[in-house]
């Protein structure tokens, strides 16, 4: 019961900080990424973009995931980029 109660006090700011501090995207998009984790990371990236916490480094990680990747993985990454395109601010792109 203690675990359930602790999460009641989380808000968007705490969640954003936790994702960034624990380097969740770095883990999901790291060297040993899987196509399913890339697909599901879109939700996390959209959340960070909406919280103004998605960085240029996060996008670089996404692009670097395409290097030497299988065609299906590349397609999934491009789908994530397209999905993020409406959420990303211009400051993050440049």
Buried (B, 14 or more C-beta within 10 A) or exposed (E): EEEEEEEEEEEEEEBBEEBBEEEBBEEBBEEEBEBEBBBEBBEBBBBBBEBEBBBEEBBEBBEBBBEEBEEEBBBBBEEBBEBBEEBBEEEBEE
